[in-house]
Amino acid sequence: MSTQCFNDGQPSAVVLVREDVDPPHISTGGLCTSCATCTSPGCTELGTILDAEYEEPWCTRHAAQFSGDEAVHGPNLVPINSDRYRELTS
């Protein structure tokens, strides 16, 4: 599995995970910290979901502000140093 950012070749901080399939599917690449930081102005948290329509990362708190047709839908962003990542790659 690549540990390079899709956008700039920097080391990945997160991988994209599709939880809507069984078993969950991990992308073959990821995003670095700067590319995975929440899109909301002034937020410095890593995103937890990547908006599939606009390819923008959103943290849980800021993604929750959208609902209905505006809701953020896409793969989850899972930090590569997390228990969830280790679970998915074991």
N, CA, C and O atoms as a CHARMM CRD file, in Angstrom:
* protein
*
  360
    1    1 MET  N      0.84300  -1.18000   0.00000 PROA 1      0.00000
    2    1 MET  CA     0.00000   0.00000   0.00000 PROA 1      0.00000
    3    1 MET  C      0.88500   1.23900   0.00000 PROA 1      0.00000
    4    1 MET  O      1.84100   1.32300   0.77000 PROA 1      0.00000
    5    2 SER  N      0.57000   2.18900  -0.85500 PROA 2      0.00000
    6    2 SER  CA     1.34900   3.41600  -0.96800 PROA 2      0.00000
    7    2 SER  C      1.17000   4.26400   0.28600 PROA 2      0.00000
    8    2 SER  O      0.08200   4.32700   0.85800 PROA 2      0.00000
    9    3 THR  N      2.24000   4.90400   0.69800 PROA 3      0.00000
   10    3 THR  CA     2.16900   5.82600   1.82700 PROA 3      0.00000
   11    3 THR  C      2.42100   7.24700   1.36200 PROA 3      0.00000
   12    3 THR  O      2.85300   8.09800   2.14000 PROA 3      0.00000
   13    4 GLN  N      2.14800   7.50100   0.08600 PROA 4      0.00000
   14    4 GLN  CA     2.34900   8.81300  -0.51200 PROA 4      0.00000
   15    4 GLN  C      1.00500   9.50800  -0.71400 PROA 4      0.00000
   16    4 GLN  O      0.00400   8.86000  -1.01700 PROA 4      0.00000
   17    5 CYS  N      0.98800  10.82400  -0.54500 PROA 5      0.00000
   18    5 CYS  CA    -0.20800  11.62000  -0.78000 PROA 5      0.00000
   19    5 CYS  C     -0.55800  11.60900  -2.27000 PROA 5      0.00000
   20    5 CYS  O      0.31900  11.75300  -3.12100 PROA 5      0.00000
   21    6 PHE  N     -1.84600  11.43800  -2.57600 PROA 6      0.00000
   22    6 PHE  CA    -2.32300  11.48400  -3.95600 PROA 6      0.00000
   23    6 PHE  C     -1.96200  12.80900  -4.63400 PROA 6      0.00000
   24    6 PHE  O     -1.64300  12.83900  -5.82200 PROA 6      0.00000
   25    7 ASN  N     -2.01300  13.89100  -3.87600 PROA 7      0.00000
   26    7 ASN  CA    -1.88600  15.22600  -4.45300 PROA 7      0.00000
   27    7 ASN  C     -0.45900  15.73000  -4.61500 PROA 7      0.00000
   28    7 ASN  O     -0.13700  16.37200  -5.61600 PROA 7      0.00000
   29    8 ASP  N      0.39900  15.44500  -3.63800 PROA 8      0.00000
   30    8 ASP  CA     1.71500  16.09200  -3.69200 PROA 8      0.00000
   31    8 ASP  C      2.89900  15.18900  -3.37600 PROA 8      0.00000
   32    8 ASP  O      4.02900  15.67000  -3.29200 PROA 8      0.00000
   33    9 GLY  N      2.66800  13.89900  -3.19900 PROA 9      0.00000
   34    9 GLY  CA     3.77600  12.98000  -2.96500 PROA 9      0.00000
   35    9 GLY  C      4.35700  13.00300  -1.56600 PROA 9      0.00000
   36    9 GLY  O      5.30100  12.26400  -1.28400 PROA 9      0.00000
   37   10 GLN  N      3.82000  13.83100  -0.68000 PROA 10     0.00000
   38   10 GLN  CA     4.27300  13.87400   0.70800 PROA 10     0.00000
   39   10 GLN  C      3.82900  12.59700   1.42800 PROA 10     0.00000
   40   10 GLN  O      2.94500  11.89800   0.93200 PROA 10     0.00000
   41   11 PRO  N      4.41600  12.28000   2.57600 PROA 11     0.00000
   42   11 PRO  CA     3.96600  11.10400   3.32500 PROA 11     0.00000
   43   11 PRO  C      2.48600  11.24200   3.72200 PROA 11     0.00000
   44   11 PRO  O      2.03700  12.31000   4.13700 PROA 11     0.00000
   45   12 SER  N      1.75800  10.15700   3.58800 PROA 12     0.00000
   46   12 SER  CA     0.32800  10.16500   3.92500 PROA 12     0.00000
   47   12 SER  C      0.11700  10.23100   5.43000 PROA 12     0.00000
   48   12 SER  O      0.86600   9.63500   6.20300 PROA 12     0.00000
   49   13 ALA  N     -0.90400  10.95500   5.82800 PROA 13     0.00000
   50   13 ALA  CA    -1.34700  10.99700   7.22100 PROA 13     0.00000
   51   13 ALA  C     -2.61000  10.17400   7.39600 PROA 13     0.00000
   52   13 ALA  O     -2.87400   9.65000   8.47700 PROA 13     0.00000
   53   14 VAL  N     -3.39800  10.06100   6.31700 PROA 14     0.00000
   54   14 VAL  CA    -4.65400   9.31500   6.34700 PROA 14     0.00000
   55   14 VAL  C     -4.79400   8.49500   5.07100 PROA 14     0.00000
   56   14 VAL  O     -4.17100   8.79100   4.05200 PROA 14     0.00000
   57   15 VAL  N     -5.62800   7.45500   5.14800 PROA 15     0.00000
   58   15 VAL  CA    -6.02500   6.70000   3.95800 PROA 15     0.00000
   59   15 VAL  C     -7.52500   6.84800   3.80200 PROA 15     0.00000
   60   15 VAL  O     -8.23600   7.13300   4.76500 PROA 15     0.00000
   61   16 LEU  N     -7.99800   6.65200   2.59000 PROA 16     0.00000
   62   16 LEU  CA    -9.42400   6.71000   2.30200 PROA 16     0.00000
   63   16 LEU  C    -10.00000   5.31000   2.47100 PROA 16     0.00000
   64   16 LEU  O     -9.47100   4.34300   1.92200 PROA 16     0.00000
   65   17 VAL  N    -11.08800   5.20700   3.23500 PROA 17     0.00000
   66   17 VAL  CA   -11.69600   3.91600   3.52200 PROA 17     0.00000
   67   17 VAL  C    -13.17100   3.96200   3.15200 PROA 17     0.00000
   68   17 VAL  O    -13.92200   4.81100   3.63300 PROA 17     0.00000
   69   18 ARG  N    -13.57000   3.04100   2.29400 PROA 18     0.00000
   70   18 ARG  CA   -14.99400   2.88200   1.95700 PROA 18     0.00000
   71   18 ARG  C    -15.59600   1.90000   2.93600 PROA 18     0.00000
   72   18 ARG  O    -15.25600   0.71700   2.93400 PROA 18     0.00000
   73   19 GLU  N    -16.48700   2.39200   3.77000 PROA 19     0.00000
   74   19 GLU  CA   -17.14400   1.55800   4.77700 PROA 19     0.00000
   75   19 GLU  C    -18.44300   0.96900   4.23600 PROA 19     0.00000
   76   19 GLU  O    -19.07700   0.16200   4.91500 PROA 19     0.00000
   77   20 ASP  N    -18.85100   1.35500   3.03000 PROA 20     0.00000
   78   20 ASP  CA   -20.12300   0.89100   2.47300 PROA 20     0.00000
   79   20 ASP  C    -19.99400  -0.43400   1.73600 PROA 20     0.00000
   80   20 ASP  O    -20.95400  -0.88800   1.11400 PROA 20     0.00000
   81   21 VAL  N    -18.83200  -1.05600   1.79400 PROA 21     0.00000
   82   21 VAL  CA   -18.61400  -2.36300   1.18200 PROA 21     0.00000
   83   21 VAL  C    -18.15600  -3.34500   2.25700 PROA 21     0.00000
   84   21 VAL  O    -17.68900  -2.93900   3.32100 PROA 21     0.00000
   85   22 ASP  N    -18.29100  -4.62800   1.97400 PROA 22     0.00000
   86   22 ASP  CA   -17.89500  -5.63100   2.95300 PROA 22     0.00000
   87   22 ASP  C    -16.92400  -6.59300   2.30700 PROA 22     0.00000
   88   22 ASP  O    -17.31100  -7.28500   1.36600 PROA 22     0.00000
   89   23 PRO  N    -15.69200  -6.67500   2.75600 PROA 23     0.00000
   90   23 PRO  CA   -15.13100  -5.89200   3.85200 PROA 23     0.00000
   91   23 PRO  C    -14.81500  -4.46100   3.41100 PROA 23     0.00000
   92   23 PRO  O    -14.72200  -4.18600   2.21500 PROA 23     0.00000
   93   24 PRO  N    -14.65100  -3.55300   4.36900 PROA 24     0.00000
   94   24 PRO  CA   -14.29900  -2.17600   4.00300 PROA 24     0.00000
   95   24 PRO  C    -13.06500  -2.14800   3.11400 PROA 24     0.00000
   96   24 PRO  O    -12.13200  -2.93200   3.29100 PROA 24     0.00000
   97   25 HSD  N    -13.08000  -1.23200   2.15700 PROA 25     0.00000
   98   25 HSD  CA   -12.01200  -1.13400   1.16700 PROA 25     0.00000
   99   25 HSD  C    -11.12000   0.06100   1.47900 PROA 25     0.00000
  100   25 HSD  O    -11.60400   1.18000   1.64500 PROA 25     0.00000
  101   26 ILE  N     -9.81700  -0.18200   1.55700 PROA 26     0.00000
  102   26 ILE  CA    -8.84400   0.89500   1.76400 PROA 26     0.00000
  103   26 ILE  C     -8.25900   1.26100   0.41700 PROA 26     0.00000
  104   26 ILE  O     -7.87500   0.38500  -0.35900 PROA 26     0.00000
  105   27 SER  N     -8.19100   2.53800   0.14000 PROA 27     0.00000
  106   27 SER  CA    -7.59000   3.02400  -1.09600 PROA 27     0.00000
  107   27 SER  C     -6.11300   2.66000  -1.13100 PROA 27     0.00000
  108   27 SER  O     -5.52300   2.36800  -0.09100 PROA 27     0.00000
  109   28 THR  N     -5.51700   2.67300  -2.30100 PROA 28     0.00000
  110   28 THR  CA    -4.09900   2.35100  -2.44200 PROA 28     0.00000
  111   28 THR  C     -3.19700   3.54700  -2.19300 PROA 28     0.00000
  112   28 THR  O     -1.98600   3.44700  -2.38900 PROA 28     0.00000
  113   29 GLY  N     -3.73400   4.64500  -1.77900 PROA 29     0.00000
  114   29 GLY  CA    -2.94600   5.82700  -1.45300 PROA 29     0.00000
  115   29 GLY  C     -3.60800   6.58100  -0.33100 PROA 29     0.00000
  116   29 GLY  O     -4.51300   6.05400   0.31600 PROA 29     0.00000
  117   30 GLY  N     -3.18800   7.78000  -0.08700 PROA 30     0.00000
  118   30 GLY  CA    -3.75700   8.54900   1.00100 PROA 30     0.00000
  119   30 GLY  C     -3.58500  10.03500   0.77700 PROA 30     0.00000
  120   30 GLY  O     -3.34500  10.49600  -0.33900 PROA 30     0.00000
  121   31 LEU  N     -3.71200  10.76500   1.85600 PROA 31     0.00000
  122   31 LEU  CA    -3.54900  12.21600   1.83900 PROA 31     0.00000
  123   31 LEU  C     -2.59600  12.62900   2.95100 PROA 31     0.00000
  124   31 LEU  O     -2.61700  12.05500   4.04000 PROA 31     0.00000
  125   32 CYS  N     -1.76100  13.62500   2.67300 PROA 32     0.00000
  126   32 CYS  CA    -0.86900  14.17000   3.69300 PROA 32     0.00000
  127   32 CYS  C     -1.67000  15.06900   4.63400 PROA 32     0.00000
  128   32 CYS  O     -2.84600  15.33900   4.38900 PROA 32     0.00000
  129   33 THR  N     -1.04700  15.52100   5.68400 PROA 33     0.00000
  130   33 THR  CA    -1.73000  16.34600   6.68100 PROA 33     0.00000
  131   33 THR  C     -2.32800  17.59400   6.06800 PROA 33     0.00000
  132   33 THR  O     -3.47300  17.92800   6.37500 PROA 33     0.00000
  133   34 SER  N     -1.60100  18.29700   5.21300 PROA 34     0.00000
  134   34 SER  CA    -2.14400  19.53500   4.65200 PROA 34     0.00000
  135   34 SER  C     -3.32600  19.27500   3.72500 PROA 34     0.00000
  136   34 SER  O     -4.25900  20.07700   3.67500 PROA 34     0.00000
  137   35 CYS  N     -3.29900  18.17200   2.99800 PROA 35     0.00000
  138   35 CYS  CA    -4.40700  17.84300   2.08900 PROA 35     0.00000
  139   35 CYS  C     -5.59600  17.22900   2.82100 PROA 35     0.00000
  140   35 CYS  O     -6.70500  17.21200   2.28600 PROA 35     0.00000
  141   36 ALA  N     -5.38300  16.72500   4.03500 PROA 36     0.00000
  142   36 ALA  CA    -6.44900  16.07300   4.79600 PROA 36     0.00000
  143   36 ALA  C     -7.03500  16.96000   5.88500 PROA 36     0.00000
  144   36 ALA  O     -7.94300  16.52900   6.59600 PROA 36     0.00000
  145   37 THR  N     -6.54000  18.19400   6.03800 PROA 37     0.00000
  146   37 THR  CA    -7.06000  19.10000   7.06100 PROA 37     0.00000
  147   37 THR  C     -8.44100  19.59700   6.65900 PROA 37     0.00000
  148   37 THR  O     -8.68800  19.88800   5.48900 PROA 37     0.00000
  149   38 CYS  N     -9.33200  19.69300   7.62700 PROA 38     0.00000
  150   38 CYS  CA   -10.71700  20.10400   7.39600 PROA 38     0.00000
  151   38 CYS  C    -10.79200  21.36900   6.53700 PROA 38     0.00000
  152   38 CYS  O    -10.00000  22.29900   6.68900 PROA 38     0.00000
  153   39 THR  N    -11.76500  21.36900   5.63800 PROA 39     0.00000
  154   39 THR  CA   -11.97100  22.47100   4.70300 PROA 39     0.00000
  155   39 THR  C    -12.51000  23.73500   5.36500 PROA 39     0.00000
  156   39 THR  O    -12.31600  24.83400   4.84500 PROA 39     0.00000
  157   40 SER  N    -13.18400  23.59400   6.50200 PROA 40     0.00000
  158   40 SER  CA   -13.79900  24.74800   7.15600 PROA 40     0.00000
  159   40 SER  C    -12.72200  25.76400   7.55200 PROA 40     0.00000
  160   40 SER  O    -11.72900  25.39600   8.18000 PROA 40     0.00000
  161   41 PRO  N    -12.90900  27.03800   7.19000 PROA 41     0.00000
  162   41 PRO  CA   -11.91400  28.06200   7.50300 PROA 41     0.00000
  163   41 PRO  C    -11.57000  28.09800   9.00000 PROA 41     0.00000
  164   41 PRO  O    -12.45800  28.12700   9.85200 PROA 41     0.00000
  165   42 GLY  N    -10.28800  28.09600   9.29500 PROA 42     0.00000
  166   42 GLY  CA    -9.81300  28.18700  10.66600 PROA 42     0.00000
  167   42 GLY  C     -9.73600  26.85800  11.40000 PROA 42     0.00000
  168   42 GLY  O     -9.16700  26.80000  12.49000 PROA 42     0.00000
  169   43 CYS  N    -10.28700  25.79700  10.84400 PROA 43     0.00000
  170   43 CYS  CA   -10.23600  24.48700  11.49800 PROA 43     0.00000
  171   43 CYS  C     -8.89300  23.84000  11.19400 PROA 43     0.00000
  172   43 CYS  O     -8.43700  23.85900  10.05100 PROA 43     0.00000
  173   44 THR  N     -8.26800  23.27500  12.20000 PROA 44     0.00000
  174   44 THR  CA    -6.97500  22.62900  12.01500 PROA 44     0.00000
  175   44 THR  C     -7.03700  21.12000  12.24300 PROA 44     0.00000
  176   44 THR  O     -6.00100  20.45500  12.26100 PROA 44     0.00000
  177   45 GLU  N     -8.24500  20.57200  12.41700 PROA 45     0.00000
  178   45 GLU  CA    -8.39800  19.13200  12.63400 PROA 45     0.00000
  179   45 GLU  C     -8.25100  18.37000  11.32300 PROA 45     0.00000
  180   45 GLU  O     -8.57500  18.88100  10.25000 PROA 45     0.00000
  181   46 LEU  N     -7.75700  17.13900  11.42900 PROA 46     0.00000
  182   46 LEU  CA    -7.75300  16.26400  10.25900 PROA 46     0.00000
  183   46 LEU  C     -9.19400  15.93300   9.91800 PROA 46     0.00000
  184   46 LEU  O    -10.02500  15.77100  10.81100 PROA 46     0.00000
  185   47 GLY  N     -9.49100  15.83200   8.64000 PROA 47     0.00000
  186   47 GLY  CA   -10.81200  15.43500   8.22200 PROA 47     0.00000
  187   47 GLY  C    -11.09500  13.99400   8.58400 PROA 47     0.00000
  188   47 GLY  O    -10.17600  13.18600   8.71800 PROA 47     0.00000
  189   48 THR  N    -12.37000  13.67400   8.74300 PROA 48     0.00000
  190   48 THR  CA   -12.79000  12.30000   9.00100 PROA 48     0.00000
  191   48 THR  C    -13.56900  11.74000   7.82600 PROA 48     0.00000
  192   48 THR  O    -13.84400  10.54100   7.77500 PROA 48     0.00000
  193   49 ILE  N    -13.92800  12.60500   6.87700 PROA 49     0.00000
  194   49 ILE  CA   -14.65000  12.18800   5.67400 PROA 49     0.00000
  195   49 ILE  C    -14.20900  13.07400   4.51200 PROA 49     0.00000
  196   49 ILE  O    -13.95900  14.26600   4.69000 PROA 49     0.00000
  197   50 LEU  N    -14.11700  12.48600   3.33400 PROA 50     0.00000
  198   50 LEU  CA   -13.75900  13.23500   2.13100 PROA 50     0.00000
  199   50 LEU  C    -15.01500  13.38200   1.28800 PROA 50     0.00000
  200   50 LEU  O    -15.56200  12.38700   0.81300 PROA 50     0.00000
  201   51 ASP  N    -15.46900  14.59100   1.10000 PROA 51     0.00000
  202   51 ASP  CA   -16.66100  14.84400   0.29100 PROA 51     0.00000
  203   51 ASP  C    -16.38500  14.38200  -1.13800 PROA 51     0.00000
  204   51 ASP  O    -15.53500  14.94600  -1.82700 PROA 51     0.00000
  205   52 ALA  N    -17.10900  13.35400  -1.57500 PROA 52     0.00000
  206   52 ALA  CA   -16.87100  12.75800  -2.89100 PROA 52     0.00000
  207   52 ALA  C    -17.17100  13.73000  -4.02900 PROA 52     0.00000
  208   52 ALA  O    -16.53900  13.66400  -5.08300 PROA 52     0.00000
  209   53 GLU  N    -18.13300  14.63300  -3.82200 PROA 53     0.00000
  210   53 GLU  CA   -18.50000  15.56200  -4.89300 PROA 53     0.00000
  211   53 GLU  C    -17.42700  16.61000  -5.15000 PROA 53     0.00000
  212   53 GLU  O    -17.10500  16.90300  -6.30100 PROA 53     0.00000
  213   54 TYR  N    -16.87400  17.17400  -4.08300 PROA 54     0.00000
  214   54 TYR  CA   -15.90100  18.26400  -4.22300 PROA 54     0.00000
  215   54 TYR  C    -14.47000  17.86400  -3.85100 PROA 54     0.00000
  216   54 TYR  O    -13.54500  18.66500  -3.98000 PROA 54     0.00000
  217   55 GLU  N    -14.29400  16.62700  -3.39100 PROA 55     0.00000
  218   55 GLU  CA   -12.99100  16.13800  -2.94200 PROA 55     0.00000
  219   55 GLU  C    -12.38800  17.03400  -1.86900 PROA 55     0.00000
  220   55 GLU  O    -11.21600  17.40400  -1.92900 PROA 55     0.00000
  221   56 GLU  N    -13.22500  17.37800  -0.88100 PROA 56     0.00000
  222   56 GLU  CA   -12.79700  18.21100   0.23400 PROA 56     0.00000
  223   56 GLU  C    -12.91100  17.42200   1.53600 PROA 56     0.00000
  224   56 GLU  O    -13.92300  16.76300   1.77800 PROA 56     0.00000
  225   57 PRO  N    -11.86900  17.48900   2.37900 PROA 57     0.00000
  226   57 PRO  CA   -11.93900  16.82200   3.67300 PROA 57     0.00000
  227   57 PRO  C    -12.72800  17.67000   4.68100 PROA 57     0.00000
  228   57 PRO  O    -12.63300  18.89700   4.70200 PROA 57     0.00000
  229   58 TRP  N    -13.49700  16.98200   5.50200 PROA 58     0.00000
  230   58 TRP  CA   -14.26900  17.64100   6.55600 PROA 58     0.00000
  231   58 TRP  C    -14.10800  16.87900   7.85600 PROA 58     0.00000
  232   58 TRP  O    -14.13500  15.64800   7.85900 PROA 58     0.00000
  233   59 CYS  N    -13.93800  17.59900   8.97100 PROA 59     0.00000
  234   59 CYS  CA   -13.93800  16.93900  10.27500 PROA 59     0.00000
  235   59 CYS  C    -15.39100  16.61500  10.62900 PROA 59     0.00000
  236   59 CYS  O    -16.31300  17.14700  10.01100 PROA 59     0.00000
  237   60 THR  N    -15.59200  15.76300  11.60200 PROA 60     0.00000
  238   60 THR  CA   -16.93900  15.32900  11.98500 PROA 60     0.00000
  239   60 THR  C    -17.82200  16.50900  12.35300 PROA 60     0.00000
  240   60 THR  O    -18.97700  16.58400  11.93300 PROA 60     0.00000
  241   61 ARG  N    -17.27900  17.43000  13.13900 PROA 61     0.00000
  242   61 ARG  CA   -18.06800  18.58300  13.61300 PROA 61     0.00000
  243   61 ARG  C    -18.54800  19.45100  12.46000 PROA 61     0.00000
  244   61 ARG  O    -19.71600  19.83800  12.42800 PROA 61     0.00000
  245   62 HSD  N    -17.67800  19.76000  11.52000 PROA 62     0.00000
  246   62 HSD  CA   -18.06700  20.63000  10.41500 PROA 62     0.00000
  247   62 HSD  C    -18.88700  19.90900   9.34900 PROA 62     0.00000
  248   62 HSD  O    -19.72300  20.53400   8.69700 PROA 62     0.00000
  249   63 ALA  N    -18.66900  18.62200   9.15800 PROA 63     0.00000
  250   63 ALA  CA   -19.48700  17.85300   8.21100 PROA 63     0.00000
  251   63 ALA  C    -20.92800  17.78400   8.69300 PROA 63     0.00000
  252   63 ALA  O    -21.85400  17.73900   7.88200 PROA 63     0.00000
  253   64 ALA  N    -21.12500  17.77500  10.00700 PROA 64     0.00000
  254   64 ALA  CA   -22.46800  17.66900  10.59000 PROA 64     0.00000
  255   64 ALA  C    -23.33600  18.88900  10.31000 PROA 64     0.00000
  256   64 ALA  O    -24.55600  18.81500  10.45900 PROA 64     0.00000
  257   65 GLN  N    -22.74400  20.00300   9.91100 PROA 65     0.00000
  258   65 GLN  CA   -23.52800  21.20900   9.63900 PROA 65     0.00000
  259   65 GLN  C    -24.32300  21.10500   8.33700 PROA 65     0.00000
  260   65 GLN  O    -25.20800  21.92200   8.08100 PROA 65     0.00000
  261   66 PHE  N    -24.00900  20.10200   7.51800 PROA 66     0.00000
  262   66 PHE  CA   -24.69900  19.91100   6.24600 PROA 66     0.00000
  263   66 PHE  C    -25.68800  18.75400   6.37900 PROA 66     0.00000
  264   66 PHE  O    -25.39600  17.75000   7.02800 PROA 66     0.00000
  265   67 SER  N    -26.85300  18.90200   5.76300 PROA 67     0.00000
  266   67 SER  CA   -27.84500  17.82800   5.81600 PROA 67     0.00000
  267   67 SER  C    -28.59900  17.77300   4.48900 PROA 67     0.00000
  268   67 SER  O    -28.42900  18.63500   3.62600 PROA 67     0.00000
  269   68 GLY  N    -29.43300  16.74800   4.34300 PROA 68     0.00000
  270   68 GLY  CA   -30.22400  16.59900   3.12400 PROA 68     0.00000
  271   68 GLY  C    -29.34300  16.48300   1.90100 PROA 68     0.00000
  272   68 GLY  O    -28.36000  15.74100   1.90300 PROA 68     0.00000
  273   69 ASP  N    -29.69200  17.21500   0.85500 PROA 69     0.00000
  274   69 ASP  CA   -28.91900  17.18600  -0.38700 PROA 69     0.00000
  275   69 ASP  C    -27.51200  17.74100  -0.22100 PROA 69     0.00000
  276   69 ASP  O    -26.62600  17.44300  -1.02200 PROA 69     0.00000
  277   70 GLU  N    -27.30500  18.54000   0.80900 PROA 70     0.00000
  278   70 GLU  CA   -26.00700  19.16400   1.05600 PROA 70     0.00000
  279   70 GLU  C    -25.08700  18.28500   1.90800 PROA 70     0.00000
  280   70 GLU  O    -23.91500  18.61900   2.08400 PROA 70     0.00000
  281   71 ALA  N    -25.59500  17.17200   2.43700 PROA 71     0.00000
  282   71 ALA  CA   -24.81200  16.32100   3.34100 PROA 71     0.00000
  283   71 ALA  C    -23.52500  15.85400   2.67100 PROA 71     0.00000
  284   71 ALA  O    -23.48600  15.59300   1.46900 PROA 71     0.00000
  285   72 VAL  N    -22.48300  15.75700   3.47500 PROA 72     0.00000
  286   72 VAL  CA   -21.18100  15.29900   2.99700 PROA 72     0.00000
  287   72 VAL  C    -21.21100  13.78200   2.90900 PROA 72     0.00000
  288   72 VAL  O    -21.49100  13.10300   3.89700 PROA 72     0.00000
  289   73 HSD  N    -20.92000  13.24700   1.72000 PROA 73     0.00000
  290   73 HSD  CA   -20.88700  11.80500   1.49500 PROA 73     0.00000
  291   73 HSD  C    -19.57200  11.45400   0.83600 PROA 73     0.00000
  292   73 HSD  O    -19.12800  12.13700  -0.08700 PROA 73     0.00000
  293   74 GLY  N    -18.96300  10.41100   1.30000 PROA 74     0.00000
  294   74 GLY  CA   -17.72900   9.95400   0.68000 PROA 74     0.00000
  295   74 GLY  C    -16.98200   9.00300   1.57300 PROA 74     0.00000
  296   74 GLY  O    -17.48700   8.58900   2.61700 PROA 74     0.00000
  297   75 PRO  N    -15.78300   8.65400   1.16700 PROA 75     0.00000
  298   75 PRO  CA   -15.00200   7.72600   1.97700 PROA 75     0.00000
  299   75 PRO  C    -14.56000   8.37200   3.28800 PROA 75     0.00000
  300   75 PRO  O    -14.37200   9.58600   3.37700 PROA 75     0.00000
  301   76 ASN  N    -14.40100   7.52500   4.29700 PROA 76     0.00000
  302   76 ASN  CA   -13.85900   7.99300   5.56700 PROA 76     0.00000
  303   76 ASN  C    -12.37400   8.23700   5.42000 PROA 76     0.00000
  304   76 ASN  O    -11.71200   7.60500   4.59600 PROA 76     0.00000
  305   77 LEU  N    -11.85300   9.14000   6.20700 PROA 77     0.00000
  306   77 LEU  CA   -10.41800   9.38800   6.27900 PROA 77     0.00000
  307   77 LEU  C     -9.92700   8.78300   7.58900 PROA 77     0.00000
  308   77 LEU  O    -10.34800   9.20600   8.66500 PROA 77     0.00000
  309   78 VAL  N     -9.05100   7.81100   7.50400 PROA 78     0.00000
  310   78 VAL  CA    -8.57700   7.07900   8.67600 PROA 78     0.00000
  311   78 VAL  C     -7.08100   7.34400   8.85700 PROA 78     0.00000
  312   78 VAL  O     -6.28600   7.04100   7.96700 PROA 78     0.00000
  313   79 PRO  N     -6.69400   7.90800  10.00500 PROA 79     0.00000
  314   79 PRO  CA    -5.26800   8.16700  10.24900 PROA 79     0.00000
  315   79 PRO  C     -4.45100   6.87500  10.20100 PROA 79     0.00000
  316   79 PRO  O     -4.87800   5.84100  10.71500 PROA 79     0.00000
  317   80 ILE  N     -3.28000   6.94500   9.58100 PROA 80     0.00000
  318   80 ILE  CA    -2.46600   5.73400   9.44700 PROA 80     0.00000
  319   80 ILE  C     -1.83200   5.31200  10.76800 PROA 80     0.00000
  320   80 ILE  O     -1.27900   4.21500  10.85400 PROA 80     0.00000
  321   81 ASN  N     -1.89700   6.13800  11.78000 PROA 81     0.00000
  322   81 ASN  CA    -1.36300   5.75400  13.09100 PROA 81     0.00000
  323   81 ASN  C     -2.47500   5.34800  14.05300 PROA 81     0.00000
  324   81 ASN  O     -2.26000   5.32300  15.26500 PROA 81     0.00000
  325   82 SER  N     -3.66400   5.02800  13.53000 PROA 82     0.00000
  326   82 SER  CA    -4.80500   4.70100  14.38400 PROA 82     0.00000
  327   82 SER  C     -5.03900   3.20000  14.52500 PROA 82     0.00000
  328   82 SER  O     -4.56600   2.40200  13.71600 PROA 82     0.00000
  329   83 ASP  N     -5.77500   2.83800  15.56300 PROA 83     0.00000
  330   83 ASP  CA    -6.15800   1.43900  15.74500 PROA 83     0.00000
  331   83 ASP  C     -7.00600   0.96200  14.57200 PROA 83     0.00000
  332   83 ASP  O     -6.87200  -0.18400  14.14300 PROA 83     0.00000
  333   84 ARG  N     -7.87700   1.82000  14.04600 PROA 84     0.00000
  334   84 ARG  CA    -8.73100   1.43600  12.92400 PROA 84     0.00000
  335   84 ARG  C     -7.89200   1.06800  11.69400 PROA 84     0.00000
  336   84 ARG  O     -8.18100   0.08400  11.01300 PROA 84     0.00000
  337   85 TYR  N     -6.87100   1.84900  11.41900 PROA 85     0.00000
  338   85 TYR  CA    -5.97800   1.54800  10.28700 PROA 85     0.00000
  339   85 TYR  C     -5.29200   0.19700  10.50100 PROA 85     0.00000
  340   85 TYR  O     -5.24300  -0.62900   9.59000 PROA 85     0.00000
  341   86 ARG  N     -4.76600  -0.02500  11.70400 PROA 86     0.00000
  342   86 ARG  CA    -4.08900  -1.28900  11.99200 PROA 86     0.00000
  343   86 ARG  C     -5.06100  -2.46100  11.86300 PROA 86     0.00000
  344   86 ARG  O     -4.68800  -3.52700  11.37100 PROA 86     0.00000
  345   87 GLU  N     -6.30400  -2.26800  12.30400 PROA 87     0.00000
  346   87 GLU  CA    -7.32900  -3.30700  12.17800 PROA 87     0.00000
  347   87 GLU  C     -7.59100  -3.64600  10.70800 PROA 87     0.00000
  348   87 GLU  O     -7.70500  -4.81600  10.34300 PROA 87     0.00000
  349   88 LEU  N     -7.68300  -2.62000   9.88100 PROA 88     0.00000
  350   88 LEU  CA    -7.99300  -2.82600   8.46200 PROA 88     0.00000
  351   88 LEU  C     -6.82200  -3.40500   7.67500 PROA 88     0.00000
  352   88 LEU  O     -7.03300  -4.01400   6.62600 PROA 88     0.00000
  353   89 THR  N     -5.61100  -3.23100   8.15000 PROA 89     0.00000
  354   89 THR  CA    -4.44100  -3.70100   7.40900 PROA 89     0.00000
  355   89 THR  C     -3.85700  -4.98700   7.98200 PROA 89     0.00000
  356   89 THR  O     -2.85000  -5.48800   7.48000 PROA 89     0.00000
  357   90 SER  N     -4.47600  -5.52100   9.02100 PROA 90     0.00000
  358   90 SER  CA    -3.92700  -6.76800   9.60500 PROA 90     0.00000
  359   90 SER  C     -4.48500  -7.99600   8.93700 PROA 90     0.00000
  360   90 SER  O     -4.12900  -9.11500   9.30600 PROA 90     0.00000
